[in-house]
Amino acid sequence: MNSNARVSPPIKASAELGQAVRRHRKAKGLTQDTVASLSGVSTGFLSDLENGKPTTELGKILQVLQTLGLELHVVPRGHRAGLTTQAK
């Protein structure tokens, strides 16, 4: 793992995921229209995602994350992606 990489706190709510997506989109200087088009989703869907609507579809969320160069990792609570632990 890159030592300069920032490990974000775990996302525990749809609103937190939406905020992260919006933050990364804006950091890349992209509009909602551009990201939606590149992701194959509607602008309305992207808006709902960024606003934390809890009923957004996971498949479409993954498309948006890929467009923004982000990955979703599922790890046990208390562990961080990219860090290894020794077996007990």
C-alpha beads as a LAMMPS data file, in Angstrom:
LAMMPS data file: protein, C-alpha beads

88 atoms
87 bonds

1 atom types
1 bond types

-500.0 500.0 xlo xhi
-500.0 500.0 ylo yhi
-500.0 500.0 zlo zhi

Masses

1 110.0

Atoms # bond

1 1 1 0.000 0.000 0.000
2 1 1 1.258 3.480 -0.819
3 1 1 2.513 5.100 2.393
4 1 1 0.966 8.397 1.243
5 1 1 -2.477 6.821 0.778
6 1 1 -5.080 8.058 3.216
7 1 1 -7.264 5.419 4.827
8 1 1 -10.759 6.798 5.202
9 1 1 -12.904 5.952 8.191
10 1 1 -15.471 3.225 7.577
11 1 1 -18.680 4.310 5.875
12 1 1 -21.622 3.416 8.059
13 1 1 -24.499 5.181 6.318
14 1 1 -25.661 5.976 2.806
15 1 1 -25.196 9.690 3.500
16 1 1 -21.500 9.114 4.246
17 1 1 -21.043 7.217 0.972
18 1 1 -22.781 10.034 -0.882
19 1 1 -20.527 12.637 0.708
20 1 1 -17.441 10.639 -0.271
21 1 1 -18.639 10.308 -3.874
22 1 1 -19.387 14.033 -4.094
23 1 1 -16.014 14.936 -2.551
24 1 1 -14.101 12.760 -5.057
25 1 1 -16.179 13.983 -8.006
26 1 1 -15.508 17.618 -7.145
27 1 1 -11.810 16.931 -6.469
28 1 1 -11.569 15.605 -10.045
29 1 1 -13.344 18.729 -11.331
30 1 1 -16.221 16.716 -12.802
31 1 1 -19.888 17.638 -13.037
32 1 1 -22.705 15.311 -12.090
33 1 1 -23.696 15.185 -15.773
34 1 1 -20.210 14.061 -16.812
35 1 1 -19.856 11.368 -14.136
36 1 1 -23.383 10.100 -14.772
37 1 1 -22.727 9.832 -18.501
38 1 1 -19.362 8.084 -18.034
39 1 1 -20.908 5.709 -15.478
40 1 1 -23.971 4.837 -17.536
41 1 1 -26.388 6.133 -14.893
42 1 1 -28.805 9.046 -14.883
43 1 1 -27.947 12.411 -13.353
44 1 1 -30.922 11.897 -11.035
45 1 1 -29.440 8.629 -9.782
46 1 1 -26.078 10.285 -9.109
47 1 1 -27.824 13.132 -7.296
48 1 1 -29.746 10.636 -5.148
49 1 1 -26.492 8.805 -4.364
50 1 1 -24.665 12.001 -3.402
51 1 1 -27.604 13.043 -1.225
52 1 1 -27.537 9.739 0.651
53 1 1 -30.778 8.230 -0.616
54 1 1 -30.687 4.750 0.954
55 1 1 -32.508 2.935 -1.857
56 1 1 -29.928 3.438 -4.603
57 1 1 -28.872 0.287 -6.485
58 1 1 -25.534 -1.247 -5.535
59 1 1 -24.633 -2.152 -9.125
60 1 1 -25.002 1.435 -10.227
61 1 1 -23.101 2.669 -7.173
62 1 1 -20.203 0.419 -8.166
63 1 1 -20.264 1.867 -11.702
64 1 1 -19.970 5.400 -10.291
65 1 1 -17.142 4.396 -7.934
66 1 1 -15.254 2.818 -10.844
67 1 1 -15.682 5.964 -12.939
68 1 1 -14.195 8.038 -10.106
69 1 1 -11.288 5.614 -9.662
70 1 1 -12.556 4.368 -6.299
71 1 1 -12.840 0.819 -4.967
72 1 1 -15.157 -0.704 -2.408
73 1 1 -13.582 -3.116 0.069
74 1 1 -15.501 -5.309 2.484
75 1 1 -13.423 -6.121 5.541
76 1 1 -14.236 -7.346 9.038
77 1 1 -15.088 -4.564 11.495
78 1 1 -12.034 -3.165 13.180
79 1 1 -9.727 -4.007 10.254
80 1 1 -8.527 -1.653 7.560
81 1 1 -8.289 -2.557 3.873
82 1 1 -4.706 -3.093 2.799
83 1 1 -3.489 -4.002 6.275
84 1 1 -2.749 -7.573 7.185
85 1 1 -3.098 -9.275 10.533
86 1 1 -1.484 -12.452 11.734
87 1 1 -3.654 -15.502 12.361
88 1 1 -4.138 -16.299 16.020

Bonds

1 1 1 2
2 1 2 3
3 1 3 4
4 1 4 5
5 1 5 6
6 1 6 7
7 1 7 8
8 1 8 9
9 1 9 10
10 1 10 11
11 1 11 12
12 1 12 13
13 1 13 14
14 1 14 15
15 1 15 16
16 1 16 17
17 1 17 18
18 1 18 19
19 1 19 20
20 1 20 21
21 1 21 22
22 1 22 23
23 1 23 24
24 1 24 25
25 1 25 26
26 1 26 27
27 1 27 28
28 1 28 29
29 1 29 30
30 1 30 31
31 1 31 32
32 1 32 33
33 1 33 34
34 1 34 35
35 1 35 36
36 1 36 37
37 1 37 38
38 1 38 39
39 1 39 40
40 1 40 41
41 1 41 42
42 1 42 43
43 1 43 44
44 1 44 45
45 1 45 46
46 1 46 47
47 1 47 48
48 1 48 49
49 1 49 50
50 1 50 51
51 1 51 52
52 1 52 53
53 1 53 54
54 1 54 55
55 1 55 56
56 1 56 57
57 1 57 58
58 1 58 59
59 1 59 60
60 1 60 61
61 1 61 62
62 1 62 63
63 1 63 64
64 1 64 65
65 1 65 66
66 1 66 67
67 1 67 68
68 1 68 69
69 1 69 70
70 1 70 71
71 1 71 72
72 1 72 73
73 1 73 74
74 1 74 75
75 1 75 76
76 1 76 77
77 1 77 78
78 1 78 79
79 1 79 80
80 1 80 81
81 1 81 82
82 1 82 83
83 1 83 84
84 1 84 85
85 1 85 86
86 1 86 87
87 1 87 88
